[in-house]
Amino acid sequence: MEDHVMMNSIMGLIVHSGNTKSECMEAIQLAKRGNIEQAKEKISLANEALTEAHHAQTALLTEEAKGGEIEVTMLLIHAQDHLMNAITFRDLAQEMIELYERLEGE
């Protein structure tokens, strides 16, 4: 894989994972203030960003599956770490929104 293509994939992982986390944090804050529907909209945006992050990851995985050499660098490890944290953060944000929604109903 050419260096610039790999770097674009890595940076895509980092950027889109970061966007996922940001949207989730906004969603939690909205739910906390009772704006459940807006919070769910933010989660939807987070899911879109997460899909983009997965596309970047898939480009790397596809290249390796085709026999291409993917150099494991600290930047790649950092990008994967961002992705895993974004997924966890999204899952927890969804749970928190559900809890706030239940509290609103009581």
C-alpha positions in Angstrom: 0.0 0.0 0.0 1.4 3.4 -0.9 2.4 5.5 2.0 -0.1 8.4 1.2 -3.0 5.9 0.8 -2.2 4.3 4.1 -1.8 7.7 5.8 -5.2 8.7 4.5 -6.8 5.6 5.9 -5.1 6.0 9.3 -6.1 9.7 9.5 -9.6 8.8 8.5 -9.8 6.3 11.4 -8.6 9.0 13.8 -10.8 11.9 12.5 -14.0 9.9 12.1 -13.5 8.1 15.5 -13.0 11.5 17.1 -16.1 12.8 15.5 -18.0 9.8 16.8 -16.9 10.5 20.3 -17.8 14.2 20.0 -21.3 13.5 18.7 -21.8 11.0 21.6 -20.7 13.5 24.2 -23.1 16.1 22.8 -25.8 13.4 22.8 -25.2 12.7 26.5 -25.3 16.4 27.4 -28.6 16.8 25.5 -30.2 13.8 27.2 -29.0 15.1 30.5 -31.0 18.3 29.8 -34.0 16.3 28.8 -33.6 16.7 25.0 -34.0 13.1 24.3 -34.9 13.3 20.6 -32.0 15.7 19.9 -29.7 13.3 21.7 -30.9 10.4 19.5 -30.2 12.6 16.4 -26.6 13.1 17.7 -26.3 9.3 18.1 -27.4 8.9 14.5 -24.7 11.3 13.5 -22.2 9.4 15.6 -23.2 6.2 13.8 -22.6 7.8 10.5 -19.1 8.9 11.6 -18.4 5.5 12.9 -19.4 4.0 9.6 -16.8 6.3 7.9 -14.2 5.1 10.4 -15.0 1.5 9.6 -14.6 2.3 5.9 -11.1 3.6 6.6 -10.3 0.5 8.6 -11.7 -1.8 6.0 -9.4 -0.3 3.4 -6.4 -1.3 5.5 -7.8 -4.8 6.2 -8.6 -5.3 2.5 -5.1 -4.4 1.5 -3.6 -6.8 4.0 -6.1 -9.6 2.9 -4.9 -9.1 -0.7 -1.4 -9.8 0.4 -0.3 -6.2 0.7 2.1 -5.3 3.4 0.7 -3.0 6.2 3.4 -1.6 8.4 2.3 -1.5 12.0 3.3 1.9 13.3 2.5 3.8 16.5 0.2 6.0 14.4 -1.8 2.9 13.2 -2.0 1.6 16.7 -3.2 5.0 17.9 -5.9 5.1 15.2 -7.1 1.6 16.1 -7.3 2.7 19.8 -9.4 5.7 18.8 -11.8 3.4 16.9 -12.2 1.0 19.8 -12.8 3.8 22.2 -15.3 5.4 19.9 -17.3 2.2 19.7 -17.3 1.8 23.4 -18.2 5.5 23.9 -21.1 5.2 21.5 -22.4 2.1 23.2 -22.3 3.7 26.6 -23.9 7.0 25.3 -26.8 5.0 23.9 -27.3 3.3 27.3 -27.1 6.7 29.1 -29.7 8.2 26.8 -32.0 5.3 27.5 -31.6 5.8 31.2 -32.3 9.6 30.9 -35.3 8.8 28.8 -36.7 6.4 31.5 -36.1 9.1 34.1 -38.0 11.6 32.0 -40.9 9.2 31.9 -41.2 8.8 35.7 
